[in-house]
Amino acid sequence: MQKYLYVILLVAITQTIGAQRGGESTYDFLNLTNSARVAALGGSNVSITDNDINMAYHNPALLQKEMDEAMVLNYVPYMTNINYGYVGFAKHFENVGTFSFGIHNINYGDFQRTNEIGEDMGIATAAEYSFNFTYARQLSPTLSMGLTAKPIYSKLDVYSSFGIAADFGVHYRKAEKNFSMGIVLKNVGSQISSYDNIQEDMPSDLQIGFTKKLAHAPFRFSLTIQNLLDWDLTYTPYDAENASNSGFSNESDDSGFGDKALRHMVFGVEFMPSKTFHVDFGYNYRRRQELGYEERMSTAGLSWGFGFRVYKFLFSYGSARYHLGGASNHFSISTNLSNFK
């Protein structure tokens, strides 16, 4: 089994030759963060090891036998009446591995449909779904691997599309050093049927993450490096003069090495004074540079949240500040059905 998982991961990486930025690929909802905890940590994390089933969504290798019969429900009332969420369940089988199934969906709301002369043609709706089938196996005391198959269905008014994507992940953990590392190749796949006979790229991404917990203090630090299939994430606005006058960041291709490197990095820190309570903070440099307002950057790119356990349930909340105009609010509730037996 170990040999086959290595081969699958190697083939997937060699077949992935590029990545897409936002707006340059289809099914971009796959990159939305639904976990309140991960949202609070900056929006991306592939290396944290504990019993949170949400982490398996970001790296399938983080699905562990300790998550047997765990389930989670996430809900995000996003911006402009957009709502999305995730529901998932895990089951472990001895000498086989751990499986999970989840549904990630986004609803874009209702739209007024009109013809070319403005006549009312009724209501249009739009929604997308990803059905996540995950398998993970512990290969050694320190190494685990996993993969997620994701059939995708998208319905945008009268247009529809079906596709298939996969995530391949590896996780390394050194428990005695309080250190863990994750690598995941996300959203490798293709459209099976397109919206209007136009084939579009998938939002593929390669991420590497590191997590370190202090030995004698209740703090855990994480660094996630994302978008590694595309080094230069800067861009030039279509109308540079108007963009400059508006006060928003006017990016250009002559950004320095440090700026380009930081756009790949997401920083997170957790304060864990007890097993039943934690507080999370995150910083997303790229989000701040792209969405921040130069005259008043405020808290753009920053995120925070907390989690607490009540009875047999874990409740989490996360807030990520995108720009002056709004922030996202994330709600998660998880439990383990075995606790009720």
Salt bridges, closest charged atoms under 4 A:
ASP50 OD2 - ARG37 NH2 2.59
ASP50 OD2 - ARG220 NH2 3.32
ASP52 OD2 - ARG37 NH1 3.14
ASP68 OD1 - LYS91 NZ 3.71
GLU69 OE2 - LYS91 NZ 3.06
GLU69 OE2 - LYS341 NZ 2.74
GLU94 OE2 - HIS92 NE2 3.45
ASP157 OD1 - ARG113 NH2 2.41
ASP167 OD2 - LYS150 NZ 3.07
GLU176 OE2 - LYS174 NZ 3.53
ASP230 OD2 - ARG21 NE 3.33
ASP232 OD2 - LYS260 NZ 3.65
GLU251 OE1 - ARG263 NH1 2.69
ASP259 OD2 - ARG263 NE 2.82
GLU270 OE2 - ARG37 NE 2.93
GLU270 OE1 - ARG220 NE 2.87
ASP280 OD2 - HIS278 ND1 3.05
GLU290 OE2 - ARG286 NE 2.92
